[in-house]
Amino acid sequence: MTATATATATATAPATTAAVPLPGRAVRVRLLGLRLSTRVDTRAVIVTLGLAGGALAVFVRSLTVGDYPLPVADVVRSLLGGSDAGTDFVVRTLRLPRGLTGLLVGAAFGMSGAIFQRLVRNPLASPDVVGVNAGAAFAAAFVVINLHGTTLQVTGGALAGALASSLVVYALAYRRGIAGYRLVLVGIGVTSALVAATQYLMTRGEIFEVQRAVVWITGSLNGRSWDHVRPVSWALAVLVPLALVLARQLRLLDLGDDLARGLGVRVERTRAALFLVGVCLAATATAAAGPIGFVALAAPQIARRMVGGGSIGLLPSAMCGAQLMVAADLLGRRLFAPTELPVGVVTGVVGAPYLLYLLARSNRVGTGG
């Protein structure tokens, strides 16, 4: 490289870095003698807090309804440890684990959907397209029908199946890197094969085991206990910080691979890390509650419209997913009470028209396929 070229590259580098969109304002604090600086998107913070408040309100409401209705004051007293034994049993043993599972599963689906939609650069992308749901459903059906597995074994099998199918999709789509359209096409093919295999298992099983498998595949929060809450909590405690650390790299990937490389991003390694985090979030949620559809698709879209296009919106998407999940579960419990609808049925009925809207909108603006 000549001296002139070197000088030109040096002069243009700051301008290129400055072009990276960084919404919000810089906040500087001093901690233990160190100056720390970060950038806070005020609008995203406000939206996240608002969505979290809405999710909390629906969550508390869900603890009050059921065959044994309770006033909000009694629920709050029970949560704080100041109620009678009967109320504590209903709230803490029966309803609280179900509500917490809904919050955590919805948050995991919402954040996973936001990662995949930004990674694939398609508003119609979701964990479904990389085989998470199909892999989990096939593995769960296999464990239930062929191995007569316990609830814990079904959960473990679903988690393993979701991860395995996603890795197969990634391996088949990899050609000196990952392109969004190739990942989607391979994911659709693998998903179709797994759905066919699951249906074959259903035709060969005993009626009781098949019924058990169908309930799980539909997606439900019924009967969830603390054994479901703890694994999802531990997984989110690890995966959410990883996702937030990788969020800036995800923003740089939006600029295009060539420009991202010019800014020092290891594109394929970063994309693989984001893919793995997104898959683990969706797989954990699917293993806990079944392959619940449309939450991972709708939550990031709603959150993005609230925070604006300049923000990655991982936390707003998570809070929106949590609110959608607990609201859908509450609606399924009360719509035809005392008969309960699985939450997967409710999200499907509500999510299908929203998907049609997204398809129509994408066709009008010429994006999303």
C-alpha positions as a printed NumPy array, in Angstrom:
array([[  0.   ,   0.   ,   0.   ],
       [  1.359,   3.446,  -0.931],
       [  1.72 ,   6.325,   1.477],
       [ -1.134,   8.135,  -0.242],
       [ -3.444,   5.15 ,   0.062],
       [ -2.52 ,   4.697,   3.705],
       [ -3.269,   8.313,   4.466],
       [ -6.578,   8.101,   2.643],
       [ -7.624,   4.975,   4.556],
       [ -6.648,   6.577,   7.855],
       [ -8.584,   9.708,   7.063],
       [-11.744,   7.879,   6.077],
       [-11.818,   5.357,   8.944],
       [-13.302,   7.712,  11.574],
       [-16.028,   8.783,   9.159],
       [-16.977,   5.154,   8.537],
       [-17.133,   4.399,  12.252],
       [-19.216,   7.486,  12.879],
       [-21.775,   6.24 ,  10.366],
       [-22.744,   3.339,  12.637],
       [-26.245,   4.082,  13.979],
       [-26.114,   4.381,  17.772],
       [-29.482,   5.53 ,  19.103],
       [-29.899,   7.217,  22.477],
       [-27.504,   9.327,  24.478],
       [-24.207,   8.564,  26.174],
       [-24.219,   8.084,  29.948],
       [-20.969,   8.29 ,  31.903],
       [-20.526,   7.109,  35.492],
       [-17.579,   6.687,  37.852],
       [-17.288,   3.362,  39.683],
       [-14.358,   2.414,  41.918],
       [-12.243,   5.117,  40.332],
       [-13.025,   3.962,  36.788],
       [-14.847,   6.036,  34.208],
       [-17.507,   3.929,  32.519],
       [-19.507,   5.045,  29.511],
       [-22.474,   3.481,  27.8  ],
       [-25.201,   4.592,  25.445],
       [-28.805,   4.459,  26.612],
       [-31.761,   4.541,  24.222],
       [-34.277,   6.461,  26.319],
       [-37.241,   5.484,  24.18 ],
       [-36.319,   1.791,  24.34 ],
       [-35.975,   2.001,  28.133],
       [-39.404,   3.613,  28.489],
       [-41.013,   1.048,  26.171],
       [-39.328,  -1.83 ,  28.007],
       [-40.536,  -0.596,  31.384],
       [-44.048,  -0.063,  30.019],
       [-44.205,  -3.557,  28.53 ],
       [-42.778,  -5.05 ,  31.721],
       [-45.459,  -3.25 ,  33.744],
       [-48.167,  -4.544,  31.423],
       [-46.826,  -8.094,  31.669],
       [-46.72 ,  -7.829,  35.47 ],
       [-50.321,  -6.578,  35.585],
       [-51.587,  -9.461,  33.43 ],
       [-49.478, -11.886,  35.463],
       [-51.028, -10.753,  38.762],
       [-54.476, -10.912,  37.19 ],
       [-53.83 , -14.501,  36.104],
       [-53.12 , -15.436,  39.733],
       [-56.582, -14.27 ,  40.8  ],
       [-58.726, -16.275,  38.354],
       [-59.609, -19.947,  38.298],
       [-61.947, -22.422,  39.983],
       [-61.099, -20.702,  43.261],
       [-61.226, -16.927,  42.554],
       [-59.103, -14.678,  44.737],
       [-59.004, -10.906,  45.168],
       [-55.78 ,  -9.146,  44.205],
       [-55.138,  -8.176,  47.841],
       [-55.13 , -11.834,  48.937],
       [-52.762, -12.749,  46.094],
       [-50.341,  -9.981,  47.062],
       [-50.481, -11.018,  50.719],
       [-49.757, -14.614,  49.748],
       [-46.786, -13.577,  47.624],
       [-45.443, -11.571,  50.561],
       [-45.918, -14.5  ,  52.951],
       [-48.83 , -13.159,  54.99 ],
       [-51.808, -15.303,  53.963],
       [-53.479, -18.527,  55.123],
       [-52.377, -22.028,  54.114],
       [-55.226, -22.588,  51.626],
       [-54.575, -19.374,  49.723],
       [-50.828, -20.025,  49.763],
       [-51.374, -23.464,  48.218],
       [-53.549, -22.092,  45.404],
       [-51.278, -19.142,  44.658],
       [-47.772, -20.463,  45.265],
       [-48.172, -24.123,  44.296],
       [-50.798, -24.095,  41.538],
       [-50.832, -20.683,  39.856],
       [-47.487, -18.985,  40.49 ],
       [-45.31 , -21.589,  38.692],
       [-47.656, -21.518,  35.699],
       [-47.58 , -17.725,  35.517],
       [-43.797, -17.522,  35.928],
       [-43.283, -20.173,  33.265],
       [-45.462, -18.124,  30.92 ],
       [-43.459, -14.955,  31.596],
       [-40.081, -16.644,  31.135],
       [-41.085, -18.671,  28.074],
       [-42.637, -15.624,  26.417],
       [-39.522, -13.541,  27.112],
       [-37.283, -16.255,  25.655],
       [-39.416, -16.575,  22.501],
       [-39.571, -12.794,  22.063],
       [-35.805, -12.272,  22.356],
       [-35.067, -15.273,  20.149],
       [-37.412, -13.972,  17.459],
       [-35.755, -10.534,  17.569],
       [-32.313, -12.111,  17.087],
       [-33.397, -14.217,  14.114],
       [-35.299, -11.422,  12.392],
       [-32.265,  -9.133,  12.56 ],
       [-29.86 , -11.946,  11.715],
       [-31.805, -13.127,   8.663],
       [-32.908,  -9.54 ,   7.828],
       [-36.469, -10.676,   7.284],
       [-39.459,  -9.545,   9.396],
       [-41.163, -12.902,   8.782],
       [-38.33 , -14.976,  10.247],
       [-38.692, -16.764,  13.574],
       [-37.15 , -19.78 ,  15.348],
       [-39.692, -21.934,  13.536],
       [-37.776, -21.582,  10.271],
       [-34.581, -23.111,  11.678],
       [-36.284, -26.258,  12.895],
       [-36.542, -25.496,  16.629],
       [-40.25 , -26.292,  16.975],
       [-40.214, -29.21 ,  14.554],
       [-37.153, -30.797,  16.145],
       [-38.579, -30.44 ,  19.638],
       [-41.959, -31.834,  18.56 ],
       [-40.423, -34.885,  16.88 ],
       [-38.139, -35.653,  19.831],
       [-40.943, -35.198,  22.361],
       [-43.31 , -37.405,  20.368],
       [-40.607, -40.066,  20.064],
       [-39.934, -40.061,  23.823],
       [-43.649, -40.188,  24.676],
       [-44.769, -42.781,  22.131],
       [-41.767, -45.098,  21.864],
       [-40.082, -44.711,  25.264],
       [-43.147, -43.885,  27.415],
       [-41.017, -41.183,  29.03 ],
       [-41.739, -39.108,  32.108],
       [-42.346, -35.365,  31.987],
       [-38.683, -34.671,  32.742],
       [-37.544, -37.058,  30.009],
       [-39.923, -35.463,  27.494],
       [-38.57 , -32.022,  28.389],
       [-34.969, -33.174,  28.009],
       [-35.731, -34.922,  24.736],
       [-37.459, -31.838,  23.352],
       [-34.489, -29.655,  24.257],
       [-32.047, -32.069,  22.63 ],
       [-34.231, -32.393,  19.518],
       [-34.547, -28.619,  19.111],
       [-30.803, -28.079,  19.377],
       [-29.954, -31.008,  17.083],
       [-32.356, -29.992,  14.31 ],
       [-31.144, -26.379,  14.425],
       [-27.514, -27.446,  14.142],
       [-28.41 , -29.673,  11.17 ],
       [-30.058, -26.703,   9.468],
       [-27.011, -24.525,  10.127],
       [-24.616, -27.179,   8.811],
       [-26.639, -27.74 ,   5.626],
       [-26.993, -23.994,   4.996],
       [-23.309, -23.196,   5.55 ],
       [-21.405, -22.401,   2.345],
       [-18.366, -20.294,   3.228],
       [-20.75 , -18.402,   5.456],
       [-24.477, -18.181,   6.123],
       [-26.894, -16.298,   3.892],
       [-30.32 , -15.47 ,   5.26 ],
       [-32.317, -16.814,   2.34 ],
       [-30.377, -20.106,   2.32 ],
       [-30.921, -20.576,   6.05 ],
       [-34.659, -20.038,   5.605],
       [-34.957, -22.425,   2.653],
       [-32.982, -25.197,   4.346],
       [-34.958, -24.627,   7.554],
       [-38.264, -25.005,   5.732],
       [-37.088, -28.265,   4.148],
       [-35.838, -29.785,   7.409],
       [-38.979, -28.637,   9.221],
       [-41.21 , -30.316,   6.616],
       [-39.288, -33.585,   6.964],
       [-39.545, -33.503,  10.768],
       [-43.268, -32.715,  10.655],
       [-43.817, -35.724,   8.385],
       [-41.78 , -37.93 ,  10.731],
       [-43.799, -36.707,  13.718],
       [-47.06 , -37.478,  11.949],
       [-45.792, -40.977,  11.156],
       [-45.046, -41.538,  14.853],
       [-48.594, -40.439,  15.684],
       [-50.082, -43.075,  13.381],
       [-48.023, -45.852,  14.969],
       [-48.537, -45.109,  18.678],
       [-51.06 , -46.196,  21.269],
       [-54.024, -43.86 ,  21.611],
       [-53.199, -42.792,  25.169],
       [-49.573, -41.965,  24.349],
       [-50.584, -40.182,  21.154],
       [-53.054, -38.042,  23.111],
       [-50.266, -37.147,  25.54 ],
       [-47.983, -36.181,  22.685],
       [-50.666, -34.07 ,  20.998],
       [-51.217, -32.037,  24.166],
       [-47.497, -31.29 ,  24.382],
       [-47.12 , -30.494,  20.677],
       [-50.056, -28.063,  20.828],
       [-48.241, -26.013,  23.469],
       [-49.643, -25.557,  26.956],
       [-48.829, -24.052,  30.36 ],
       [-51.269, -26.296,  32.184],
       [-49.717, -28.288,  35.022],
       [-46.459, -26.36 ,  35.033],
       [-44.552, -26.564,  38.321],
       [-41.363, -25.233,  39.857],
       [-39.522, -28.014,  38.02 ],
       [-40.309, -26.103,  34.811],
       [-39.552, -22.65 ,  36.211],
       [-36.04 , -23.374,  37.47 ],
       [-34.416, -24.617,  34.213],
       [-35.839, -21.729,  32.187],
       [-34.69 , -19.242,  34.841],
       [-31.154, -20.641,  34.839],
       [-31.002, -20.644,  31.044],
       [-32.197, -17.04 ,  30.767],
       [-29.727, -15.943,  33.447],
       [-26.943, -17.091,  31.108],
       [-28.407, -16.434,  27.652],
       [-29.882, -12.947,  28.128],
       [-26.559, -11.311,  29.126],
       [-24.861, -13.07 ,  26.199],
       [-27.521, -11.736,  23.82 ],
       [-27.132,  -8.196,  25.158],
       [-23.34 ,  -8.366,  24.813],
       [-23.725,  -9.478,  21.181],
       [-26.375,  -6.837,  20.446],
       [-23.858,  -4.233,  19.248],
       [-22.321,  -6.779,  16.878],
       [-25.812,  -7.51 ,  15.569],
       [-26.269,  -3.808,  14.824],
       [-22.992,  -3.767,  12.892],
       [-24.047,  -6.83 ,  10.89 ],
       [-27.083,  -4.84 ,   9.739],
       [-24.665,  -2.595,   7.825],
       [-23.616,  -5.479,   5.582],
       [-20.878,  -8.077,   5.823],
       [-18.201,  -6.061,   4.022],
       [-18.655,  -2.938,   6.121],
       [-18.908,  -5.027,   9.313],
       [-15.581,  -6.672,   8.48 ],
       [-14.11 ,  -3.245,   7.869],
       [-15.201,  -2.229,  11.364],
       [-13.432,  -5.218,  12.887],
       [-16.33 ,  -7.659,  13.261],
       [-15.596, -11.351,  12.776],
       [-18.728, -11.826,  10.742],
       [-19.155, -15.604,  10.597],
       [-18.061, -16.172,  14.181],
       [-20.433, -13.462,  15.397],
       [-23.289, -14.774,  13.273],
       [-22.721, -18.315,  14.578],
       [-22.701, -17.061,  18.179],
       [-25.939, -15.129,  17.662],
       [-27.508, -18.139,  15.949],
       [-26.557, -20.379,  18.871],
       [-27.905, -17.951,  21.481],
       [-31.182, -17.544,  19.573],
       [-31.579, -21.299,  19.169],
       [-30.859, -21.968,  22.854],
       [-33.439, -19.363,  23.911],
       [-36.117, -20.856,  21.668],
       [-35.178, -24.453,  22.529],
       [-35.364, -23.766,  26.265],
       [-38.775, -22.144,  25.9  ],
       [-40.056, -24.944,  23.671],
       [-38.849, -27.628,  26.064],
       [-40.713, -25.957,  28.939],
       [-44.057, -25.243,  27.288],
       [-44.133, -26.941,  23.892],
       [-43.752, -25.487,  20.39 ],
       [-45.943, -22.413,  20.889],
       [-46.25 , -20.538,  17.628],
       [-46.358, -16.884,  16.607],
       [-45.016, -15.341,  19.839],
       [-41.47 , -15.274,  18.459],
       [-42.823, -13.822,  15.211],
       [-45.165, -11.158,  16.564],
       [-43.363,  -9.884,  19.681],
       [-40.291,  -8.434,  17.889],
       [-42.478,  -6.764,  15.276],
       [-44.675,  -5.099,  17.891],
       [-41.664,  -4.037,  19.95 ],
       [-39.829,  -2.673,  16.912],
       [-42.77 ,  -0.469,  15.995],
       [-42.806,   0.898,  19.535],
       [-39.073,   1.602,  19.87 ],
       [-38.34 ,   2.581,  16.262],
       [-36.123,   0.946,  13.651],
       [-32.828,   2.289,  15.02 ],
       [-32.863,   0.069,  18.104],
       [-32.099,  -3.655,  18.19 ],
       [-34.908,  -4.011,  20.737],
       [-33.942,  -7.292,  22.404],
       [-35.277,  -6.373,  25.856],
       [-38.487,  -4.743,  24.514],
       [-39.085,  -7.862,  22.416],
       [-38.582, -10.059,  25.481],
       [-41.039,  -8.015,  27.56 ],
       [-43.549,  -7.976,  24.704],
       [-43.245, -11.754,  24.341],
       [-43.806, -12.216,  28.075],
       [-46.913, -10.044,  27.973],
       [-48.305, -11.833,  24.914],
       [-47.747, -15.242,  26.493],
       [-49.413, -14.582,  29.843],
       [-52.262, -12.692,  28.129],
       [-52.872, -15.594,  25.721],
       [-52.81 , -18.083,  28.6  ],
       [-55.266, -15.974,  30.608],
       [-57.554, -15.678,  27.573],
       [-57.418, -19.436,  27.003],
       [-58.357, -20.102,  30.621],
       [-61.307, -17.707,  30.757],
       [-62.741, -17.616,  27.226],
       [-64.679, -20.882,  27.523],
       [-64.379, -21.404,  31.298],
       [-64.432, -23.895,  32.909],
       [-62.997, -25.496,  29.747],
       [-59.404, -24.348,  29.139],
       [-57.827, -23.816,  25.751],
       [-54.098, -24.548,  25.426],
       [-52.084, -21.373,  25.05 ],
       [-50.764, -22.649,  21.7  ],
       [-54.296, -22.639,  20.288],
       [-54.86 , -19.037,  21.389],
       [-51.561, -17.761,  19.967],
       [-52.316, -19.571,  16.715],
       [-55.793, -18.056,  16.372],
       [-54.506, -14.557,  17.144],
       [-51.179, -14.917,  15.352],
       [-52.413, -16.233,  12.002],
       [-54.21 , -12.978,  11.031],
       [-51.162, -11.014,  12.172],
       [-48.94 , -13.147,   9.928],
       [-51.252, -12.445,   6.986],
       [-50.98 ,  -8.735,   7.767],
       [-47.185,  -8.933,   7.786],
       [-47.195, -10.813,   4.481],
       [-49.488,  -8.247,   2.876],
       [-47.407,  -5.368,   4.233],
       [-44.168,  -6.992,   3.063],
       [-45.585,  -7.396,  -0.444],
       [-46.605,  -3.734,  -0.519],
       [-43.167,  -2.448,   0.504],
       [-41.255,  -5.104,  -1.417],
       [-39.495,  -6.716,   1.567],
       [-39.678,  -9.926,   3.499],
       [-39.956, -12.19 ,   0.512]])
